[in-house]
Amino acid sequence: MKALVTGGSGFIGLYIVEQLVARGDEVRVLSRRKLPDFERLNVTHFAGDLQDRALIDSAVKGVDVVFHVAGLTGIWGPWRTFYKVNVECTRELLQACQRHQVSRFVYTSSPSVIYDGSPHEYSDETLPYPEQHLGYYSHTKMLGEQSVLQANGVAGLNTAAIRPHLVWGPRDQSLAPRVIEKAAQGKLRRVGDGTNRISVSYVENVAAAHLQLADSLTENSPTSGQAYFINDPEPVNVWEWINELLRNVGIATIEKSVSAQTAMRAGRLCEWLYFLLPLRGDPPMTRFVASQLSQTHYYSIEKAIRDFNYQPIVELAAGKQKWRADLEQYAAKVNR
């Protein structure tokens, strides 16, 4: 099978590339960064971004499946930038797939597309899209996901979306480094009463879910036109999970806290200040972050198990062991 992975130099994307290569698929990567890994993996690299229509056409032509992992993440930034990357570029890629008779398209989405700030407990894919969003990222990812699912069946293209939550594991350059750095500086506070549980997702299993879903996508498959939550089977207490991470690398655990209400008020104030002044960088708090850190939200993966026989490929204990070396490296850097 010939596959294109957008964002193949990123955290999830590179694992998808590696798993495709390992099973003998011919792989192309469209990304701005060219990694040394690409030569080792013998993949074809298309350098650039999804705003280059000619580049997209060249990358898509002749492939059987597209894994659209690239996207703009973050808690802050202009609406226009988020919309361009997460919505318009996704639609351009879908149109290129239709022009070139690509048969399968798997979109890396997020549970934030259905998050409205209310508690979610083993919630499933029947949750509706909210009318209001707490940030531009979740709003534009929702619009991107809707575009993908609405394109199902057009010009022979079968589409589906995966919604992994809080992805962890080796090579993470975002979540763990930030947590460790802030904790080492004494800047982390527990938000809320510390009882909220959330879904987390081991990265190699998230990548495997992409491949398993793509393999199932046919015209009459139950997966065509569907979205799927993918995460570790059981939720975790987010603050116990973070404190375990910190203990494993010898950094003091989080003991101080602020109420959810205080964090939400601070988030609203920060958003206004950063919007009106405007200030550079990310606000220290936003309403979305305050809600995510204080509210219970975890999801059922029963639909993925039923529809495409989703099966994790790495036991969580083994994943934690693989991750530990990276965590120790992050901690060593902040302790210098």
VENWOKA-V289160 format. One line per field, one symbol per residue. psi: psi as a letter, one per 40 degrees, with the letter a starting at -180 (. if undefined). burial: # if it has 24 or more other C-alpha atoms within 12 Angstrom, else .. A space follows every 50 residues. Layout:
BEGIN
psi = ???
burial = ???
END
This chain:
BEGIN
psi = ihihhifeeacdddddddddddeeihhihhidhhidddddefihhhhaie egddddddddheidihhgdiihiieiiidddddddecdddddddddddde fheihhhhaieedeheeiihhfiaeehihidiieiddddddddddddddd ehehfehhiiihgihghiaieheccdddddddddefehihhaeeehiiii hhdddddddddddddehideieeheiihhhiidiiihdddddddddddef ihihdiiiiddddddddddddddddddiiiaiidiiddddddeeihhiii eddddddffhhiehiddddddddddddddddddee.
burial = .####################...#######..##..#..#.######## #...########################...#################.# #################..#.####.......#################. ####.#################..###.######...#####.#.##### ##################...############.#####.######.##. ####.....#..##.###.##...........################## #.##..##.###......##..##.######.....
END
